[in-house]
Amino acid sequence: MEVKAQAKYIRMSPRKVRLLTNLVKGKSVVAALEQLNFAGKLASLPVRKVIASAIANAKHNFDIAESNLFVKEIRVDQGTTLKRWLPRAHGRATPLRKRTSHINVVLGEIEDSGVRQGRKDKVESPVKLDAMPAKKDGVKVEDKPITKPVDSAKEKDKEIIDPRREGRGGHGKGTEAKKGFTSKLFNRKAG
């Protein structure tokens, strides 16, 4: 049985992370975590987290004991590279490549415990909403008559009076035109 876990876009160079993954390849999980605890590298933290995630997957999904697991395969692939620029003398700039890495871990069993099915969440059969009685606060609610929709033809004939548009020089029904010099000045057409 194999259990997998992965971490993507770790902001460390894959070359530096591979130094630690080569230390733990093929070891039991307990020994690998101990080795990473005492490694003096910053990359030991993400590698330790990925192995711990794979152990949690094995326990939760397949009920496999931690003492029965070993690091079967651990691989570090190169992720995307962030490209930045570093200012240098005389107005020049040199490129900086900030590399990322993807860590993939595969754990295997030391003693084979047989074929196991992954844990599946129990899902209840779907219930049609029409078949369920309507309830409000645990009390059955009687069917209410459905109200008819408003007729849109009558709504169109209704006159809309906007209080913001009142007294603005005959722009709609029911508004009176302003009289005086300013209304003539601002209402005439340019040209």
Phi, psi and omega per residue, in radians:
M1 nan 2.349 3.126
E2 -2.005 2.447 3.098
V3 -2.154 2.336 -3.037
K4 -2.073 2.706 2.998
A5 -2.704 2.684 3.127
Q6 -2.578 2.682 3.033
A7 -2.269 2.269 -3.078
K8 -1.992 2.689 3.057
Y9 0.980 0.788 3.033
I10 -1.314 2.257 -3.025
R11 -1.436 1.045 3.048
M12 -2.472 2.682 3.136
S13 -1.203 2.385 -3.135
P14 -1.071 -0.537 3.139
R15 -1.105 -0.667 3.139
K16 -1.310 -0.593 -3.140
V17 -1.259 -0.587 -3.128
R18 -1.120 -0.460 3.092
L19 -1.029 -0.662 -3.113
L20 -1.463 -0.603 -3.114
T21 -1.199 -0.502 3.085
N22 -1.208 -0.430 3.108
L23 -1.204 -0.643 -2.970
V24 -1.770 -0.082 -3.090
K25 -1.104 2.221 3.096
G26 1.507 -0.113 -3.120
K27 -1.514 2.835 3.023
S28 -1.186 2.770 -3.042
V29 -1.119 -0.699 -3.124
V30 -1.126 -0.779 3.138
A31 -1.179 -0.618 3.135
A32 -1.148 -0.747 3.122
L33 -1.165 -0.657 3.081
E34 -1.115 -0.740 3.125
Q35 -1.066 -0.740 -3.119
L36 -1.242 -0.526 3.121
N37 -1.095 -0.598 -3.061
F38 -1.809 0.096 3.056
A39 -1.358 2.341 -3.071
G40 -1.556 0.756 -3.122
K41 -2.138 2.601 3.112
L42 -1.239 -0.460 -3.099
A43 -1.261 -0.149 -3.121
S44 -1.177 -0.501 -3.118
L45 -1.134 -0.925 3.132
P46 -1.140 -0.586 3.119
V47 -1.157 -0.725 3.107
R48 -1.089 -0.701 -3.137
K49 -1.143 -0.682 -3.133
V50 -1.180 -0.730 3.110
I51 -1.124 -0.713 3.107
A52 -1.118 -0.628 3.098
S53 -1.151 -0.714 3.112
A54 -1.144 -0.651 3.082
I55 -1.108 -0.756 3.124
A56 -1.105 -0.673 3.090
N57 -1.090 -0.726 -3.133
A58 -1.138 -0.722 -3.132
K59 -1.198 -0.827 -3.028
H60 -1.285 -0.794 -3.013
N61 -1.481 -0.611 -3.008
F62 -2.130 -0.007 -3.117
D63 0.950 0.828 3.108
I64 -1.741 2.362 -3.135
A65 -1.253 2.572 -3.116
E66 -1.133 -0.574 -3.110
S67 -1.245 -0.241 -3.110
N68 -1.690 0.172 -3.058
L69 -1.958 2.572 3.001
F70 -2.414 2.820 -3.123
V71 -1.417 1.757 -3.109
K72 -1.330 -0.771 -3.136
E73 -2.590 2.381 3.028
I74 -2.429 2.177 -3.006
R75 -2.297 2.428 3.087
V76 -2.066 2.061 3.129
D77 -1.887 2.722 3.122
Q78 -1.409 2.336 3.082
G79 -1.690 -2.756 3.131
T80 -1.235 2.679 3.137
T81 -1.931 2.209 3.078
L82 -1.463 2.214 -3.093
K83 -1.814 2.111 -3.127
R84 -2.241 2.983 -3.136
W85 -2.180 2.499 3.138
L86 -2.028 2.160 -3.136
P87 -1.220 2.444 3.121
R88 -2.231 -3.069 -3.065
A89 -1.178 2.720 3.090
H90 1.043 0.565 3.050
G91 1.324 0.229 3.129
R92 -1.552 2.951 3.066
A93 -2.461 2.483 3.090
T94 -2.026 2.567 -3.101
P95 -1.312 2.541 3.006
L96 -2.053 2.307 3.077
R97 -1.958 1.918 3.106
K98 -1.655 1.837 -2.994
R99 -1.520 2.645 3.054
T100 -2.133 2.847 -3.104
S101 -2.432 2.663 3.060
H102 -1.970 2.220 -3.130
I103 -1.887 2.173 3.111
N104 -2.067 2.247 -3.123
V105 -2.129 2.376 3.025
V106 -2.176 2.101 3.098
L107 -1.767 2.488 3.080
G108 -2.096 2.927 3.129
E109 -1.610 2.449 3.082
I110 -1.259 -0.903 3.055
E111 -1.928 2.146 -3.067
D112 -1.170 2.222 -3.124
S113 -1.804 0.221 3.115
G114 1.635 3.105 -3.141
V115 -1.368 2.240 3.136
R116 -2.147 2.529 3.066
Q117 -1.564 2.518 3.068
G118 -1.204 2.655 3.140
R119 -1.201 2.321 3.126
K120 -2.077 2.416 3.108
D121 -1.235 2.433 3.117
K122 -1.381 2.201 -3.121
V123 -2.042 2.242 3.116
E124 -1.305 2.702 3.113
S125 -1.184 2.510 -3.095
P126 -1.173 2.550 -3.139
V127 -2.008 2.331 3.106
K128 -1.300 2.414 -3.097
L129 -1.210 -0.483 3.133
D130 -1.180 -0.557 -3.085
A131 -1.368 -0.373 -3.102
M132 -1.425 2.384 3.039
P133 -1.299 2.496 -3.136
A134 -1.269 2.324 -3.132
K135 -2.289 2.528 3.045
K136 -2.299 2.031 -3.090
D137 0.982 0.707 3.073
G138 1.410 -0.010 -3.125
V139 -1.926 2.360 -3.127
K140 -1.216 2.292 -3.125
V141 -1.754 2.306 3.129
E142 -1.262 2.730 3.134
D143 -1.155 2.321 3.127
K144 -1.769 2.567 3.099
P145 -1.157 2.507 -3.121
I146 -1.456 2.262 3.130
T147 -1.374 2.557 -3.118
K148 -1.356 2.546 3.099
P149 -1.231 2.705 -3.126
V150 -1.277 2.391 -3.133
D151 -1.241 2.137 -3.064
S152 -1.291 -0.424 3.134
A153 -1.156 -0.684 3.117
K154 -1.217 -0.586 3.135
E155 -1.156 -0.593 -3.107
K156 -1.208 -0.622 -3.118
D157 -1.299 -0.338 -3.095
K158 -1.185 2.370 -3.119
E159 -1.428 2.288 -3.141
I160 -1.749 2.121 3.128
I161 -1.940 2.047 -3.126
D162 -1.778 2.081 -3.108
P163 -1.117 -0.382 3.138
R164 -1.289 -0.382 -3.075
R165 -1.679 -0.028 -3.084
E166 -1.154 2.435 3.065
G167 1.251 0.515 -3.082
R168 -1.925 0.512 2.978
G169 1.403 0.834 2.948
G170 1.230 0.698 3.132
H171 -1.533 -0.199 -3.141
G172 -2.748 -3.081 -3.128
K173 -1.229 2.483 3.039
G174 1.397 0.066 3.119
T175 -1.850 2.510 -3.125
E176 -1.740 2.545 3.139
A177 -1.306 2.516 3.069
K178 -1.301 2.563 3.104
K179 -2.010 2.587 3.115
G180 2.200 3.132 -3.040
F181 -1.177 -0.746 -3.063
T182 -1.143 -0.627 3.137
S183 -1.192 -0.604 3.100
K184 -1.231 -0.631 -3.087
L185 -1.196 -0.770 -3.051
F186 -1.548 -0.250 -3.124
N187 -1.693 -0.223 -3.098
R188 -1.339 2.737 -3.108
K189 -1.430 2.470 3.111
A190 -1.366 2.567 3.053
G191 2.441 nan nan
